C-alpha cells in the first residue's frame, strides 16, 4: 500500500438514536459484518471498533449503542456509559439520523454531544424517501439548529454516497501514523464476535416474542484441528423466556444456532462447531456484577 506523506488516522464515533442505522453504516464502510443489526431496539449494546485503512487515511469507527433516554435498568445505564466513554476519546463524531424525520429524541442526543469535536451530520436512509425534494428543506432546517462541520446524506443499506462521507470525515482526522495494522478490521476478539452474531440471530428469529432480558455468554472457545469449537449460553431473565428461545421441539434454537454458525464461518473463514443452551439468571439486566461478567462497561 502506498502511503501519503500527509497520512491521517483517528477515531470516529457513530452515534444517534436507536434504529437509525448506525451498525449498518459501519459494516458498509469497512466492508465486513462486525456490528450486528436488526429492527429491534438495543441490538447494539457494546462499543465496537471497525477499522478501514486507505492509501492516505485510517478510520477507526466506533459503533455505539443507541442513546438510552430512559435509564430503567443497569443495562440501560451501562449502554449510556459506553456512549459517553466513546465520545470522550474520539476525534470526530458522526451523528446519524433518519432521513424521514428530525425528532425531539435526535435533539436530545445532539444536546449530549461534546462541543469541542467536529460533528458531521449523517442523514441516513435517503433511499426510502418517496420525495427526494424534501431532503433540502430538512437539511436547511437542521442546519439552523446546530453548526455542523458538514452534512452528508447517505444510504447505508444501499451503499450510496459513502465515498463522500469518508472524504468529508477524513479531513477532520489528525495527521498521524496508522493506529492499527493495515489488514486489521477490528480490535475485538473472535470470541466477542461469536457472542454478538449469536445474539443477532436470537433478535431476528424471536420477532415480537423477543424478551429484552436476553444475553449471550461464550463459556468455552477453542480451535482444534482447524475447527472452532464454541460453547455458548443464552442468558434469559425468566423460565418462560427459556421456553420462548428454545421453541417447540427445540426447533427455534436449532434455527438460531444454524444461522449463527453460518455467519461465523463466513466471518472467521473456517469451520465452526457451535453448541448452545439456555440458562435462567433472574434480574441479570439490573445486576452490575452480572453485567461486568458479560462484558458490559
C-alpha positions as CSV (number, residue, x, y, z in Angstrom):
1,X,0.0,0.0,0.0
2,X,1.4,3.4,-1.0
3,X,1.1,5.8,2.0
4,X,0.6,9.5,1.6
5,X,3.1,11.8,3.3
6,X,0.1,13.5,5.0
7,X,-1.4,10.4,6.3
8,X,-4.3,10.8,8.7
9,X,-5.6,8.5,11.4
10,X,-8.1,8.7,14.2
11,X,-11.3,7.6,15.9
12,X,-14.8,8.4,14.7
13,X,-17.8,7.8,16.9
14,X,-21.1,6.7,15.2
15,X,-23.9,8.0,17.5
16,X,-27.6,8.5,17.3
17,X,-31.0,7.3,18.5
18,X,-31.8,3.5,18.3
19,X,-32.6,2.1,14.9
20,X,-31.2,4.9,12.7
21,X,-28.8,2.5,11.0
22,X,-25.5,3.1,12.9
23,X,-24.4,-0.5,12.8
24,X,-25.4,-1.0,9.1
25,X,-23.4,2.2,8.3
26,X,-20.2,0.9,10.0
27,X,-20.5,-2.5,8.4
28,X,-20.9,-0.9,4.9
29,X,-18.0,1.5,5.5
30,X,-15.5,-1.2,6.4
31,X,-16.9,-3.9,4.1
32,X,-17.5,-6.6,6.7
33,X,-20.2,-7.6,9.2
34,X,-18.8,-6.7,12.6
35,X,-21.7,-4.9,14.2
36,X,-25.0,-6.9,14.5
37,X,-28.2,-5.5,13.1
38,X,-31.9,-6.0,13.5
39,X,-35.1,-3.9,13.6
40,X,-35.2,-4.2,17.3
41,X,-34.1,-1.5,19.8
42,X,-31.0,-2.3,21.9
43,X,-29.4,-4.5,19.2
44,X,-26.1,-2.8,19.7
45,X,-25.1,-2.9,23.3
46,X,-21.3,-2.7,23.2
47,X,-18.7,-0.4,21.8
48,X,-17.2,-2.0,18.6
49,X,-14.2,-0.7,16.6
50,X,-14.3,-1.1,12.9
51,X,-11.1,-0.3,11.0
52,X,-10.7,0.9,7.4
53,X,-7.3,1.7,6.0
54,X,-6.9,3.5,2.7
55,X,-3.8,4.9,1.0
56,X,-4.0,8.2,2.9
57,X,-6.2,7.6,5.9
58,X,-7.0,5.1,8.7
59,X,-10.5,5.4,10.0
60,X,-11.3,3.7,13.3
61,X,-15.1,3.8,13.5
62,X,-16.6,3.3,17.0
63,X,-20.1,1.9,16.7
64,X,-22.0,2.7,19.9
65,X,-25.4,1.7,21.4
66,X,-28.3,4.0,20.8
67,X,-28.6,6.6,23.5
68,X,-31.0,5.3,26.1
69,X,-33.4,8.1,27.1
70,X,-34.9,6.2,30.0
71,X,-32.5,4.7,32.5
72,X,-34.7,1.9,33.7
73,X,-32.1,-0.8,34.3
74,X,-28.4,-1.1,35.0
75,X,-28.1,-2.3,31.4
76,X,-29.5,1.0,30.0
77,X,-27.1,2.9,32.2
78,X,-24.2,0.7,31.1
79,X,-25.0,1.4,27.4
80,X,-25.1,5.1,28.1
81,X,-21.7,4.9,29.8
82,X,-20.4,3.2,26.7
83,X,-21.6,6.0,24.5
84,X,-20.2,8.7,26.9
85,X,-16.8,6.9,27.1
86,X,-16.6,6.7,23.3
87,X,-17.4,10.4,22.9
88,X,-14.7,11.4,25.3
89,X,-12.0,9.6,23.2
90,X,-12.8,10.3,19.6
91,X,-11.6,12.8,17.1
92,X,-14.8,13.1,15.0
93,X,-18.5,12.4,15.7
94,X,-20.8,11.0,13.0
95,X,-24.3,11.9,14.2
96,X,-26.7,9.7,12.4
97,X,-30.4,10.5,11.9
98,X,-33.3,9.0,9.8
99,X,-34.0,11.0,6.6
100,X,-37.7,10.8,7.2
101,X,-37.8,12.9,10.3
102,X,-35.9,15.2,12.7
103,X,-37.3,14.2,16.1
104,X,-37.2,15.5,19.6
105,X,-35.1,12.5,20.5
106,X,-32.5,13.5,18.0
107,X,-32.3,16.9,19.6
108,X,-31.8,15.2,23.0
109,X,-28.9,13.2,21.6
110,X,-27.4,16.3,19.9
111,X,-27.5,18.2,23.2
112,X,-25.4,15.5,24.8
113,X,-22.6,15.6,22.2
114,X,-19.3,17.4,23.1
115,X,-19.0,20.9,21.6
116,X,-15.2,20.6,21.1
117,X,-15.3,17.9,18.4
118,X,-16.3,18.3,14.7
119,X,-19.8,16.8,14.3
120,X,-20.7,15.5,10.9
121,X,-24.5,15.1,10.5
122,X,-25.2,11.9,8.6
123,X,-28.7,11.8,7.2
124,X,-29.3,8.0,6.6
125,X,-32.0,6.1,4.7
126,X,-32.4,8.6,1.9
127,X,-33.3,5.7,-0.4
128,X,-36.6,5.4,1.5
129,X,-37.7,9.0,0.7
130,X,-40.6,9.0,-1.7
131,X,-39.9,12.7,-2.4
132,X,-36.2,13.4,-2.7
133,X,-37.0,17.2,-2.9
134,X,-37.9,17.1,0.8
135,X,-34.3,16.5,1.7
136,X,-33.0,20.0,1.1
137,X,-35.6,21.7,3.3
138,X,-34.8,19.1,6.0
139,X,-31.1,19.8,5.7
140,X,-31.6,23.6,5.9
141,X,-33.9,23.3,8.9
142,X,-31.5,21.1,10.9
143,X,-28.5,23.3,9.9
144,X,-30.3,26.2,11.6
145,X,-30.3,24.3,14.9
146,X,-26.6,23.5,15.1
147,X,-23.4,24.5,13.3
148,X,-22.4,21.0,12.0
149,X,-19.0,20.6,10.5
150,X,-20.7,19.0,7.5
151,X,-23.9,17.4,6.4
152,X,-23.9,14.3,4.3
153,X,-27.0,12.4,3.1
154,X,-26.4,8.6,2.6
155,X,-28.0,5.3,2.3
156,X,-26.0,2.8,4.4
157,X,-28.2,-0.1,3.2
158,X,-27.7,0.7,-0.5
159,X,-24.1,2.0,-0.1
160,X,-25.0,5.4,-1.5
161,X,-22.7,8.4,-1.0
162,X,-20.4,6.6,1.4
163,X,-17.3,7.7,-0.5
164,X,-18.3,11.3,0.0
165,X,-18.8,10.6,3.7
166,X,-15.3,9.1,4.0
167,X,-13.8,12.1,2.2
168,X,-15.6,14.6,4.4
169,X,-14.9,12.8,7.7
170,X,-11.3,12.1,6.8
171,X,-10.3,15.7,6.6
172,X,-11.2,16.2,10.3
173,X,-8.9,13.4,11.5
174,X,-5.4,14.4,12.7
175,X,-2.2,13.9,10.7
176,X,-0.9,10.8,12.4
177,X,0.6,7.3,11.6
178,X,-1.8,4.3,11.5
179,X,-3.1,3.1,14.9
180,X,-3.6,-0.5,13.7
181,X,-2.1,-2.7,11.1
182,X,-3.5,-2.1,7.6
183,X,-5.1,-5.5,7.3
184,X,-7.0,-5.3,10.7
185,X,-10.7,-5.0,10.7
186,X,-11.4,-4.7,14.4
187,X,-9.8,-4.9,17.8
188,X,-12.5,-7.2,19.1
189,X,-11.8,-10.9,19.5
190,X,-13.5,-13.8,17.6
191,X,-14.9,-14.9,21.0
192,X,-16.7,-11.5,21.3
193,X,-17.9,-11.5,17.7
194,X,-19.2,-15.0,18.0
195,X,-21.4,-13.9,21.0
196,X,-22.7,-10.9,19.1
197,X,-23.6,-13.0,16.0
198,X,-25.5,-15.5,18.1
199,X,-27.3,-12.6,19.8
200,X,-28.3,-11.1,16.5
201,X,-29.9,-14.4,15.3
202,X,-31.8,-14.5,18.6
203,X,-33.1,-11.0,17.9
204,X,-34.0,-11.8,14.3
205,X,-35.7,-15.2,15.0
206,X,-37.6,-14.3,18.1
207,X,-39.5,-11.4,16.4
208,X,-42.2,-9.9,18.5
209,X,-41.7,-12.5,21.2
210,X,-38.3,-11.2,21.9
211,X,-37.5,-11.0,25.6
212,X,-35.2,-7.9,26.0
213,X,-33.7,-9.5,29.1
214,X,-31.5,-11.7,26.9
215,X,-27.7,-12.0,26.6
216,X,-25.1,-14.4,25.3
217,X,-22.1,-15.7,27.1
218,X,-19.3,-17.7,25.5
219,X,-18.3,-20.2,28.1
220,X,-15.6,-22.0,26.0
221,X,-13.8,-21.2,22.8
222,X,-11.1,-23.3,21.3
223,X,-9.7,-24.2,17.9
224,X,-9.0,-27.9,17.3
225,X,-7.6,-29.1,14.0
226,X,-8.8,-26.1,12.2
227,X,-12.3,-26.2,13.7
228,X,-13.5,-23.5,16.0
229,X,-15.5,-25.2,18.8
230,X,-17.7,-22.8,20.6
231,X,-19.8,-23.4,23.7
232,X,-22.4,-20.6,24.2
233,X,-25.0,-19.9,26.9
234,X,-28.1,-17.8,26.1
235,X,-29.0,-15.9,29.3
236,X,-32.6,-15.1,29.9
237,X,-34.5,-13.5,32.8
238,X,-37.3,-15.9,33.3
239,X,-38.3,-19.6,32.8
240,X,-41.0,-18.5,30.4
241,X,-38.3,-16.8,28.3
242,X,-36.3,-20.0,28.2
243,X,-39.3,-21.8,26.6
244,X,-39.7,-19.0,24.0
245,X,-36.0,-19.2,23.0
246,X,-36.0,-23.0,22.7
247,X,-39.3,-23.1,20.8
248,X,-41.5,-26.1,20.1
249,X,-39.4,-29.3,20.0
250,X,-36.3,-27.1,20.1
251,X,-36.8,-26.0,16.5
252,X,-36.3,-22.3,17.2
253,X,-33.0,-22.6,19.0
254,X,-31.8,-25.1,16.3
255,X,-32.6,-22.5,13.6
256,X,-30.8,-19.7,15.6
257,X,-27.7,-21.8,16.0
258,X,-27.6,-22.9,12.4
259,X,-27.9,-19.2,11.2
260,X,-25.3,-18.0,13.6
261,X,-22.9,-20.8,12.7
262,X,-23.1,-19.9,9.0
263,X,-22.3,-16.2,9.7
264,X,-19.4,-17.2,12.0
265,X,-17.9,-19.4,9.3
266,X,-18.2,-16.6,6.8
267,X,-16.6,-14.0,9.1
268,X,-13.9,-16.3,10.6
269,X,-13.1,-18.1,7.3
270,X,-13.3,-21.6,8.7
271,X,-15.5,-24.4,10.0
272,X,-17.4,-23.7,13.3
273,X,-18.9,-26.2,15.7
274,X,-21.4,-24.4,17.9
275,X,-23.1,-25.8,20.9
276,X,-25.7,-23.6,22.6
277,X,-28.0,-24.0,25.6
278,X,-30.3,-21.6,27.6
279,X,-29.8,-20.5,31.2
280,X,-32.1,-18.5,33.5
281,X,-30.4,-15.7,35.5
282,X,-33.2,-13.7,37.1
283,X,-32.6,-9.9,37.2
284,X,-29.2,-10.1,35.3
285,X,-30.0,-6.9,33.4
286,X,-30.2,-4.9,36.6
287,X,-27.2,-6.6,38.3
288,X,-23.9,-4.6,37.9
289,X,-21.8,-7.7,38.8
290,X,-23.6,-9.8,36.2
291,X,-23.2,-7.1,33.6
292,X,-19.5,-6.9,34.1
293,X,-19.1,-10.6,33.7
294,X,-20.9,-10.3,30.4
295,X,-18.5,-7.6,29.2
296,X,-20.6,-4.5,29.7
297,X,-18.6,-1.4,30.6
